Amino acid sequence: MTPLPHPNLVCSQADLLLMSRELCAQSIVAVDTESNSMHAYRERVCLIQFSIPGQDYIVDPLALEDLVSLRPLFADAGIEKVFHAAEYDLICLWRDFGWEVRNIFDTMVAARALGWKHIGLAAILKEEFSISVSKRYQRADWGKRPLSDAQLDYAQVDTRYLLQLRERQEAELRGLGRLMEVREEFERIARASRRISSELSVDQQGADRFWRISGARKLSGRECAVLQELYQYRDGVAKRKNKPPFRIMGDATLVALAQRCPRGK
């Protein structure tokens, strides 16, 4: 693969403002995010990537006071935002920044609608563009600084080819007479993502989150009480250590302990 030009790393408010103005002058912008869900108690967006013809940008939210200048871009229905597997990104953007993202194109949804053999981005890039993408950084700690050049390269590729991919898919969908149908699905995903994000925010404040564990509703009343205590204990440890709860103890282990109800001496 031919080496890519270095992306523009945006770490200052001045650079962010200049980039935002350039993006808002476009009709189509490719977007992706990287979060630290595998490494922190409270997940947050750690990178936002953008690509337009001839330019790739990587925004570092952890280095910036605020990202308010990006709100108009996401809210502008006249600018199409191209994602791959948009739902999770949209949930994260709404959760962390309160951004309502209007007018999206989801290349994963389009691939599924077209009946493509692959719907994962790495597989599609390999098949459509002969681009090989390493999976090494899929579970990287994106909240850790400094970021390596290899991490930045990985993040750049996630948006670099989305505009070309979208162009191919739109032409195929239009030829099949399915473009409007798939665009309705894009809008449904955008609306659902805002709702899901709001529900998750409320649920995180509740005391009954343990019911979401697989198998919890099959337990006896006593076992459920034990599971709730174990769940709250794990949550407290995870919060103190700033680690995802599953890294402290897996859900299956919690259920097994609740069923056994071991007694200490």
Helices and strands as residue ranges (DSSP letters): E 8-10, H 13-24, E 28-35, E 45-52, E 55-59, G 61-63, G 68-70, H 71-75, E 80-83, H 86-97, E 104-106, H 107-113, H 121-129, H 149-160, H 162-176, H 179-203, G 209-212, G 216-218, H 221-241, H 245-248, H 251-260
